[in-house]
């Protein structure tokens, strides 16, 4: 039992190390964590109204899902457009994809693992934007449609 707990703690510490490196790579200056009890996905965002602040609201990255969410939000900081208000629906979907791609690349670059579940969860999140914003999938760049149809990021 102690050995199993030690392994879990070791994996958690490794994800926290990767999370810190991802934030550093993105230039995140402030990181706030969600209020306990609120879904990690619903409680995450990157500052778009004041891009110079370079802040994110995201989990600390202890779990695989938390690390994926943190990396995605850091990806928004790293790939931030001039103003989210000026984006068309298709551009919003593209920005969500590129934030995810940047985040996954940063996790890998810093020695972390991107699991198939992380990819599936992020694919589903981007599809929510596609459907909610009524963006015809065929109008998106091939790289994005390929990801949404099952290729990995």
C-alpha positions as a Markdown table, in Angstrom:
| # | Residue | x | y | z |
|---|---|---|---|---|
| 1 | Unk | 0.0 | 0.0 | 0.0 |
| 2 | Unk | 2.8 | 2.5 | 0.9 |
| 3 | Unk | 4.6 | 1.7 | -2.4 |
| 4 | Unk | 1.4 | 2.4 | -4.4 |
| 5 | Unk | 0.9 | 5.7 | -2.5 |
| 6 | Unk | 4.5 | 6.6 | -3.2 |
| 7 | Unk | 4.1 | 6.0 | -6.9 |
| 8 | Unk | 0.9 | 8.1 | -7.0 |
| 9 | Unk | 2.7 | 11.0 | -5.1 |
| 10 | Unk | 5.6 | 10.7 | -7.4 |
| 11 | Unk | 3.4 | 11.0 | -10.5 |
| 12 | Unk | 1.6 | 13.9 | -9.0 |
| 13 | Unk | 4.9 | 15.7 | -8.3 |
| 14 | Unk | 6.0 | 15.1 | -11.8 |
| 15 | Unk | 2.8 | 16.6 | -13.2 |
| 16 | Unk | 3.3 | 19.6 | -11.0 |
| 17 | Unk | 6.8 | 20.0 | -12.2 |
| 18 | Unk | 5.6 | 19.9 | -15.8 |
| 19 | Unk | 2.8 | 22.3 | -15.0 |
| 20 | Unk | 5.3 | 24.8 | -13.7 |
| 21 | Unk | 7.4 | 24.5 | -16.8 |
| 22 | Unk | 4.4 | 24.9 | -19.1 |
| 23 | Unk | 3.4 | 28.1 | -17.3 |
| 24 | Unk | 7.0 | 29.4 | -17.6 |
| 25 | Unk | 7.1 | 28.6 | -21.3 |
| 26 | Unk | 3.8 | 30.5 | -21.9 |
| 27 | Unk | 4.9 | 33.5 | -19.9 |
| 28 | Unk | 2.0 | 33.1 | -17.4 |
| 29 | Unk | 2.5 | 35.7 | -14.7 |
| 30 | Unk | -0.5 | 34.9 | -12.4 |
| 31 | Unk | -2.2 | 31.6 | -11.8 |
| 32 | Unk | -5.4 | 31.3 | -9.8 |
| 33 | Unk | -6.9 | 28.0 | -8.9 |
| 34 | Unk | -10.6 | 27.2 | -9.1 |
| 35 | Unk | -12.9 | 27.2 | -6.2 |
| 36 | Unk | -13.2 | 23.7 | -4.7 |
| 37 | Unk | -16.3 | 21.9 | -5.8 |
| 38 | Unk | -16.6 | 23.6 | -9.2 |
| 39 | Unk | -15.8 | 21.5 | -12.3 |
| 40 | Unk | -12.2 | 22.0 | -13.4 |
| 41 | Unk | -13.3 | 22.6 | -17.0 |
| 42 | Unk | -16.0 | 25.2 | -16.1 |
| 43 | Unk | -13.7 | 27.0 | -13.7 |
| 44 | Unk | -10.8 | 27.5 | -16.2 |
| 45 | Unk | -10.1 | 30.5 | -18.3 |
| 46 | Unk | -7.3 | 32.7 | -19.5 |
| 47 | Unk | -7.4 | 36.5 | -19.3 |
| 48 | Unk | -8.5 | 37.9 | -22.7 |
| 49 | Unk | -9.7 | 41.3 | -21.6 |
| 50 | Unk | -6.2 | 42.3 | -20.3 |
| 51 | Unk | -3.7 | 40.2 | -22.3 |
| 52 | Unk | -0.8 | 42.0 | -20.7 |
| 53 | Unk | -1.6 | 40.4 | -17.4 |
| 54 | Unk | -0.9 | 36.9 | -18.7 |
| 55 | Unk | -3.1 | 35.2 | -16.1 |
| 56 | Unk | -4.9 | 32.0 | -16.0 |
| 57 | Unk | -7.6 | 30.4 | -13.8 |
| 58 | Unk | -6.9 | 26.7 | -13.9 |
| 59 | Unk | -6.2 | 23.6 | -11.7 |
| 60 | Unk | -2.7 | 23.3 | -10.3 |
| 61 | Unk | -2.0 | 20.3 | -12.6 |
| 62 | Unk | -1.9 | 17.5 | -10.0 |
| 63 | Unk | -4.1 | 15.2 | -12.1 |
| 64 | Unk | -3.9 | 14.4 | -15.8 |
| 65 | Unk | -7.1 | 16.3 | -16.5 |
| 66 | Unk | -5.9 | 19.2 | -14.4 |
| 67 | Unk | -2.6 | 19.3 | -16.2 |
| 68 | Unk | -4.3 | 19.3 | -19.6 |
| 69 | Unk | -6.6 | 22.1 | -18.5 |
| 70 | Unk | -3.7 | 24.2 | -17.2 |
| 71 | Unk | -1.7 | 23.6 | -20.4 |
| 72 | Unk | -4.7 | 24.6 | -22.5 |
| 73 | Unk | -5.2 | 27.8 | -20.6 |
| 74 | Unk | -1.4 | 28.5 | -20.8 |
| 75 | Unk | -1.8 | 27.9 | -24.5 |
| 76 | Unk | -4.3 | 30.7 | -24.6 |
| 77 | Unk | -1.8 | 33.1 | -23.0 |
| 78 | Unk | 1.0 | 32.0 | -25.4 |
| 79 | Unk | -1.2 | 32.2 | -28.5 |
| 80 | Unk | -3.4 | 35.1 | -27.5 |
| 81 | Unk | -5.0 | 37.1 | -30.4 |
| 82 | Unk | -5.3 | 40.9 | -30.2 |
| 83 | Unk | -8.9 | 40.7 | -29.0 |
| 84 | Unk | -11.2 | 37.8 | -28.6 |
| 85 | Unk | -14.1 | 40.1 | -29.3 |
| 86 | Unk | -13.0 | 40.5 | -32.9 |
| 87 | Unk | -12.8 | 36.8 | -33.6 |
| 88 | Unk | -15.3 | 35.1 | -35.9 |
| 89 | Unk | -16.9 | 31.9 | -34.7 |
| 90 | Unk | -14.5 | 29.9 | -36.9 |
| 91 | Unk | -11.5 | 31.8 | -35.5 |
| 92 | Unk | -12.7 | 31.1 | -31.9 |
| 93 | Unk | -12.7 | 27.4 | -32.8 |
| 94 | Unk | -9.2 | 27.7 | -34.3 |
| 95 | Unk | -7.9 | 29.6 | -31.3 |
| 96 | Unk | -9.3 | 26.8 | -29.0 |
| 97 | Unk | -7.5 | 24.2 | -31.1 |
| 98 | Unk | -4.2 | 26.1 | -31.2 |
| 99 | Unk | -4.3 | 26.6 | -27.4 |
| 100 | Unk | -4.8 | 22.9 | -27.0 |
| 101 | Unk | -2.0 | 22.1 | -29.5 |
| 102 | Unk | 0.3 | 24.5 | -27.8 |
| 103 | Unk | -0.5 | 23.0 | -24.4 |
| 104 | Unk | 0.0 | 19.4 | -25.5 |
| 105 | Unk | 3.3 | 20.4 | -27.2 |
| 106 | Unk | 4.5 | 22.1 | -24.0 |
| 107 | Unk | 3.6 | 19.1 | -21.9 |
| 108 | Unk | 5.7 | 16.9 | -24.2 |
| 109 | Unk | 8.5 | 19.4 | -24.5 |
| 110 | Unk | 8.8 | 19.4 | -20.7 |
| 111 | Unk | 8.9 | 15.7 | -20.3 |
| 112 | Unk | 5.2 | 15.0 | -19.5 |
| 113 | Unk | 2.8 | 12.6 | -21.1 |
| 114 | Unk | -0.3 | 13.5 | -23.1 |
| 115 | Unk | -2.7 | 10.6 | -22.7 |
| 116 | Unk | -5.3 | 9.4 | -25.1 |
| 117 | Unk | -8.0 | 10.5 | -22.6 |
| 118 | Unk | -6.5 | 14.1 | -22.5 |
| 119 | Unk | -6.7 | 14.2 | -26.3 |
| 120 | Unk | -10.3 | 12.8 | -26.3 |
| 121 | Unk | -11.5 | 15.3 | -23.6 |
| 122 | Unk | -10.0 | 18.3 | -25.5 |
| 123 | Unk | -11.4 | 17.1 | -28.8 |
| 124 | Unk | -14.8 | 16.9 | -27.2 |
| 125 | Unk | -14.4 | 20.4 | -25.7 |
| 126 | Unk | -13.5 | 21.9 | -29.1 |
| 127 | Unk | -16.4 | 20.1 | -30.7 |
| 128 | Unk | -18.6 | 21.9 | -28.2 |
| 129 | Unk | -17.4 | 25.2 | -29.6 |
| 130 | Unk | -18.0 | 23.9 | -33.2 |
| 131 | Unk | -21.6 | 22.9 | -32.4 |
| 132 | Unk | -22.4 | 25.9 | -30.1 |
| 133 | Unk | -21.0 | 28.5 | -32.6 |
| 134 | Unk | -22.5 | 26.6 | -35.5 |
| 135 | Unk | -19.2 | 26.4 | -37.4 |
| 136 | Unk | -19.4 | 24.0 | -40.4 |
| 137 | Unk | -16.5 | 21.6 | -39.8 |
| 138 | Unk | -15.5 | 21.6 | -43.4 |
| 139 | Unk | -14.7 | 25.3 | -43.3 |
| 140 | Unk | -12.0 | 24.8 | -40.7 |
| 141 | Unk | -8.3 | 24.2 | -41.6 |
| 142 | Unk | -7.4 | 20.6 | -42.5 |
| 143 | Unk | -5.2 | 20.3 | -39.4 |
| 144 | Unk | -8.2 | 21.1 | -37.1 |
| 145 | Unk | -10.7 | 18.9 | -39.0 |
| 146 | Unk | -8.2 | 16.0 | -38.8 |
| 147 | Unk | -7.8 | 16.4 | -35.1 |
| 148 | Unk | -11.6 | 16.7 | -34.6 |
| 149 | Unk | -12.1 | 13.5 | -36.6 |
| 150 | Unk | -9.8 | 11.5 | -34.5 |
| 151 | Unk | -6.1 | 12.2 | -35.3 |
| 152 | Unk | -4.0 | 13.2 | -32.3 |
| 153 | Unk | -2.7 | 16.7 | -31.7 |
